[in-house]
Amino acid sequence: MIMDNLSPGDKAKILIEALPYIKKFSGKTFVIKYGGNAMVDEELKQQVINDIILMKFVGINPVIVHGGGPDINEWLAKSGIESNFVQGLRVTDEKVMEVVQMVLIGKVNKDVVALFENNGIKAMGFSGIDGQTLLAKKKMAEIDGEFFDLGFVGEVDQVNPALINQAIKDRYIPVIAPVGIDENGQSYNINADYAAGSVAASLNAEKLFLLTDIDGVMDKEKNLISRVDKKSAKEMIANGTISGGMIPKIECCMQAVENGANSAHIVNGTLLHALLLEIFTDEGVGTMFVEEAGL
């Protein structure tokens, strides 16, 4: 455990350091995108769930949006369906969409709910289809000025937070599968990062957390940057400090804070108790995004 090798005095200091943060964040809503190795490795899975349970006990309202890529890959392979990706997005035809819905809604969502319930915490699982929580529209990929049809891949057009707010009011932890629906009843596969960002913005969440397999944003000397605002994020993308697969995550975080969330965080979910360290310590362990410097 995180404090096993500490003296009683050091443990007390950690708890005292956490007190002002507990006071500040009690009653606030945190949206957590749960995915990556933290969702696959059994030990990491349990420690992330424990972190979220502790948040609930100190008065924070956690809302979970989960991924499920490895499970989808496994079931597509079992079904003899090839996986294809464009710009990191899964090309989703009708057969793939059937598997995506089956796995995300029928398996992964219920598995996450069970993790909380098995620890004595009430959780309510649903997808973006339920109550039209995630109204979606078709997303196209653009490469060198050309547009590519990804099939039933969507982006969030609107969040209807009624089910989420009711679950919070009834003291459940909402657990949301990122499958949305359009006005014609067509379901869409939505990237979990962007779904979580949209949910965080719509709820005016205090914090959005993207659990990833990296520590956060690094400078050119590979040192962790603990705080990023919109201006500096644009500069780092322009000069190549932020590149590749990190760009969509940074864009997701900045869109969330521009549209209602107070801050967004990229945190390494493979680090033991990373969520608690980011929330309840002065230094934190990831990268925090705010709209303007000084906020």
C-alpha positions as CSV (number, residue, x, y, z in Angstrom):
1,M,0.0,0.0,0.0
2,I,1.0,3.6,-0.6
3,M,1.8,4.4,3.1
4,D,3.0,1.0,4.4
5,N,6.7,2.1,4.6
6,L,6.0,5.5,6.2
7,S,6.3,6.4,9.9
8,P,3.1,7.3,11.8
9,G,4.2,11.0,11.7
10,D,4.7,11.0,7.9
11,K,1.3,9.3,7.5
12,A,-0.3,12.0,9.7
13,K,1.4,14.8,7.5
14,I,-0.2,13.2,4.4
15,L,-3.6,13.2,5.9
16,I,-3.2,16.8,7.1
17,E,-2.1,17.9,3.6
18,A,-5.2,16.3,2.2
19,L,-7.7,18.1,4.6
20,P,-8.0,21.4,2.7
21,Y,-8.6,19.6,-0.6
22,I,-11.2,17.4,1.0
23,K,-13.0,20.6,2.3
24,K,-12.6,22.3,-1.1
25,F,-13.9,19.4,-3.2
26,S,-16.7,18.0,-1.0
27,G,-19.9,18.2,-3.0
28,K,-18.1,18.7,-6.3
29,T,-18.4,16.5,-9.4
30,F,-15.4,14.8,-10.9
31,V,-15.6,13.0,-14.2
32,I,-13.2,10.1,-14.7
33,K,-12.4,8.5,-18.0
34,Y,-11.4,5.0,-17.0
35,G,-9.4,3.0,-19.5
36,G,-5.9,1.8,-20.5
37,N,-3.9,-0.6,-18.4
38,A,-5.8,0.5,-15.3
39,M,-8.8,-1.3,-16.7
40,V,-7.0,-4.5,-17.7
41,D,-4.5,-5.2,-14.9
42,E,-6.4,-6.7,-11.9
43,E,-4.3,-5.0,-9.2
44,L,-4.5,-1.6,-10.9
45,K,-8.2,-2.1,-11.5
46,Q,-8.8,-2.6,-7.8
47,Q,-6.7,0.4,-6.7
48,V,-8.4,2.8,-9.1
49,I,-11.8,1.6,-7.8
50,N,-10.6,2.1,-4.2
51,D,-9.5,5.6,-5.1
52,I,-12.9,6.4,-6.5
53,I,-14.6,4.9,-3.5
54,L,-12.5,7.1,-1.2
55,M,-13.6,10.2,-3.2
56,K,-17.2,9.1,-2.7
57,F,-16.7,8.7,1.1
58,V,-15.3,12.3,1.4
59,G,-18.2,13.8,-0.4
60,I,-17.0,14.0,-4.0
61,N,-19.5,13.0,-6.7
62,P,-17.5,10.7,-9.2
63,V,-18.9,10.1,-12.6
64,I,-17.2,7.3,-14.7
65,V,-17.0,7.1,-18.5
66,H,-15.2,3.9,-19.5
67,G,-13.4,2.6,-22.5
68,G,-13.1,-1.0,-23.5
69,G,-10.8,-1.3,-26.5
70,P,-9.0,-4.5,-25.5
71,D,-12.3,-6.3,-24.8
72,I,-13.7,-5.1,-28.2
73,N,-10.6,-6.3,-29.9
74,E,-10.9,-9.7,-28.2
75,W,-14.5,-10.2,-29.2
76,L,-14.0,-9.0,-32.8
77,A,-11.2,-11.5,-33.1
78,K,-13.5,-14.3,-31.7
79,S,-16.1,-13.3,-34.3
80,G,-13.5,-13.3,-37.1
81,I,-13.9,-9.5,-37.8
82,E,-10.8,-7.5,-38.6
83,S,-10.1,-4.3,-36.7
84,N,-9.1,-1.2,-38.7
85,F,-8.2,2.2,-37.4
86,V,-7.9,5.7,-39.0
87,Q,-6.4,8.4,-36.9
88,G,-6.8,6.2,-33.8
89,L,-10.5,5.7,-34.4
90,R,-12.0,2.3,-35.0
91,V,-13.7,2.0,-38.4
92,T,-17.1,0.8,-37.4
93,D,-19.4,-1.0,-39.9
94,E,-22.7,-2.6,-38.9
95,K,-21.1,-5.9,-37.7
96,V,-18.5,-4.0,-35.7
97,M,-21.1,-1.8,-34.1
98,E,-23.0,-4.8,-32.9
99,V,-19.9,-6.1,-31.2
100,V,-19.1,-2.6,-29.8
101,Q,-22.6,-2.3,-28.2
102,M,-22.5,-5.9,-26.9
103,V,-19.1,-5.5,-25.3
104,L,-19.3,-1.9,-24.0
105,I,-22.9,-1.9,-22.8
106,G,-23.5,-5.6,-22.0
107,K,-20.1,-6.6,-20.6
108,V,-17.7,-3.8,-19.7
109,N,-20.3,-1.5,-18.2
110,K,-21.7,-4.2,-16.0
111,D,-18.2,-5.4,-14.9
112,V,-17.3,-1.9,-13.8
113,V,-20.6,-1.5,-11.9
114,A,-20.0,-4.9,-10.2
115,L,-16.6,-3.7,-9.0
116,F,-18.2,-0.9,-7.0
117,E,-21.2,-3.0,-5.9
118,N,-18.8,-5.8,-4.6
119,N,-17.2,-3.1,-2.4
120,G,-20.5,-2.0,-0.9
121,I,-20.9,1.1,-3.1
122,K,-24.0,1.8,-5.2
123,A,-23.3,2.3,-8.9
124,M,-25.7,2.7,-11.8
125,G,-24.6,1.6,-15.3
126,F,-26.0,2.9,-18.5
127,S,-25.0,4.0,-22.0
128,G,-25.3,7.3,-23.9
129,I,-28.3,5.7,-25.6
130,D,-30.3,5.6,-22.4
131,G,-32.3,8.7,-21.9
132,Q,-30.5,10.1,-25.0
133,T,-27.7,11.0,-22.6
134,L,-25.2,11.3,-25.4
135,L,-26.8,12.7,-28.6
136,A,-24.4,11.9,-31.3
137,K,-23.7,12.9,-34.9
138,K,-21.6,11.1,-37.5
139,K,-17.8,11.8,-37.4
140,M,-15.6,11.9,-40.5
141,A,-11.8,11.6,-40.5
142,E,-9.9,14.3,-42.4
143,I,-6.5,13.4,-43.8
144,D,-4.7,15.9,-46.0
145,G,-7.9,17.7,-46.9
146,E,-9.7,14.5,-47.8
147,F,-12.6,13.1,-45.7
148,F,-12.9,9.4,-44.9
149,D,-16.1,7.6,-43.8
150,L,-15.5,5.8,-40.5
151,G,-19.0,4.1,-40.5
152,F,-20.8,4.3,-37.2
153,V,-18.2,6.5,-35.4
154,G,-19.8,9.5,-33.8
155,E,-19.0,12.6,-31.8
156,V,-21.1,14.1,-29.0
157,D,-23.5,16.7,-30.3
158,Q,-25.3,17.3,-27.0
159,V,-25.3,15.8,-23.5
160,N,-28.6,15.3,-21.7
161,P,-27.5,15.0,-18.1
162,A,-30.9,14.0,-16.5
163,L,-30.0,10.4,-15.8
164,I,-26.5,11.4,-14.5
165,N,-27.9,14.0,-12.2
166,Q,-30.6,11.7,-10.9
167,A,-28.0,8.9,-10.2
168,I,-25.9,11.4,-8.3
169,K,-28.9,12.7,-6.3
170,D,-29.8,9.1,-5.4
171,R,-26.1,8.6,-4.2
172,Y,-25.1,6.2,-7.0
173,I,-21.9,6.4,-8.9
174,P,-22.9,6.8,-12.6
175,V,-21.0,4.5,-14.9
176,I,-21.4,5.5,-18.6
177,A,-20.6,3.4,-21.7
178,P,-19.6,5.8,-24.6
179,V,-22.2,4.7,-27.1
180,G,-24.4,7.5,-28.4
181,I,-27.6,7.8,-30.5
182,D,-28.7,10.3,-33.1
183,E,-32.1,11.8,-33.6
184,N,-33.0,9.0,-36.0
185,G,-32.2,6.3,-33.4
186,Q,-28.9,5.2,-35.0
187,S,-26.3,4.3,-32.4
188,Y,-22.6,5.4,-32.7
189,N,-19.3,4.4,-31.2
190,I,-17.8,7.4,-29.5
191,N,-14.2,7.9,-28.3
192,A,-14.3,7.6,-24.5
193,D,-12.0,10.6,-23.9
194,Y,-14.2,12.9,-25.9
195,A,-17.4,11.5,-24.3
196,A,-15.9,12.1,-20.9
197,G,-14.9,15.6,-21.9
198,S,-18.4,16.4,-23.1
199,V,-20.0,15.0,-20.0
200,A,-17.6,17.0,-17.8
201,A,-18.4,20.2,-19.6
202,S,-22.2,19.6,-19.5
203,L,-22.0,19.0,-15.7
204,N,-19.7,22.0,-15.1
205,A,-17.5,19.4,-13.4
206,E,-14.8,20.6,-11.0
207,K,-12.4,18.2,-12.6
208,L,-12.1,15.9,-15.6
209,F,-9.5,13.1,-15.3
210,L,-8.2,11.1,-18.3
211,L,-6.6,7.9,-17.0
212,T,-3.9,7.0,-19.4
213,D,-0.7,5.0,-19.6
214,I,1.6,8.1,-19.6
215,D,2.5,10.5,-16.8
216,G,1.2,13.6,-18.6
217,V,2.6,16.3,-20.9
218,M,6.4,16.4,-21.1
219,D,8.7,19.2,-22.2
220,K,11.4,18.7,-24.7
221,E,13.8,17.6,-21.9
222,K,11.2,14.9,-21.0
223,N,10.3,16.6,-17.7
224,L,6.7,16.6,-16.6
225,I,4.7,19.8,-17.1
226,S,2.3,20.0,-14.2
227,R,0.1,22.9,-15.4
228,V,-0.9,23.9,-18.9
229,D,-3.3,26.7,-20.1
230,K,-4.9,27.1,-23.5
231,K,-2.2,29.5,-24.9
232,S,0.7,27.3,-23.8
233,A,-1.0,24.2,-25.2
234,K,-1.4,25.8,-28.6
235,E,2.3,26.9,-28.5
236,M,3.5,23.4,-27.6
237,I,1.5,21.8,-30.4
238,A,2.8,24.3,-32.9
239,N,6.5,23.8,-31.9
240,G,6.2,20.0,-31.7
241,T,6.5,19.6,-27.9
242,I,3.1,18.0,-28.0
243,S,2.6,15.6,-31.0
244,G,1.1,12.4,-32.3
245,G,-1.5,10.7,-30.1
246,M,-1.2,13.3,-27.3
247,I,-2.8,16.0,-29.4
248,P,-6.3,14.6,-29.3
249,K,-6.1,14.2,-25.5
250,I,-4.9,17.7,-25.1
251,E,-7.7,19.0,-27.4
252,C,-10.2,17.0,-25.4
253,C,-9.0,18.5,-22.1
254,M,-9.0,22.1,-23.5
255,Q,-12.5,21.7,-25.0
256,A,-13.7,20.5,-21.6
257,V,-12.4,23.5,-19.7
258,E,-13.5,25.9,-22.4
259,N,-17.1,24.6,-22.2
260,G,-17.7,24.3,-18.5
261,A,-15.3,22.1,-16.6
262,N,-13.1,23.9,-14.1
263,S,-9.9,21.9,-14.9
264,A,-8.8,18.7,-16.7
265,H,-6.1,16.3,-15.8
266,I,-4.0,13.7,-17.6
267,V,-2.9,11.1,-15.1
268,N,-1.0,7.9,-15.4
269,G,-3.4,5.2,-14.3
270,T,-0.5,2.7,-13.9
271,L,0.9,4.7,-11.0
272,L,-0.4,3.4,-7.6
273,H,-3.1,5.7,-6.3
274,A,-2.5,8.3,-9.0
275,L,-5.9,9.8,-8.7
276,L,-5.6,10.5,-4.9
277,L,-2.1,11.9,-5.3
278,E,-3.3,14.3,-8.1
279,I,-6.3,15.4,-6.0
280,F,-5.1,15.5,-2.4
281,T,-1.5,16.6,-2.6
282,D,0.1,19.9,-3.2
283,E,2.4,18.8,-6.1
284,G,0.2,16.2,-7.8
285,V,1.5,13.6,-10.3
286,G,0.0,14.5,-13.7
287,T,-0.7,17.5,-15.9
288,M,-3.5,19.9,-15.1
289,F,-5.2,21.9,-17.8
290,V,-6.9,25.3,-17.2
291,E,-8.3,27.8,-19.6
292,E,-6.1,30.7,-18.6
293,A,-2.8,31.1,-16.7
294,G,-3.3,31.9,-13.1
295,L,-6.7,30.1,-12.7
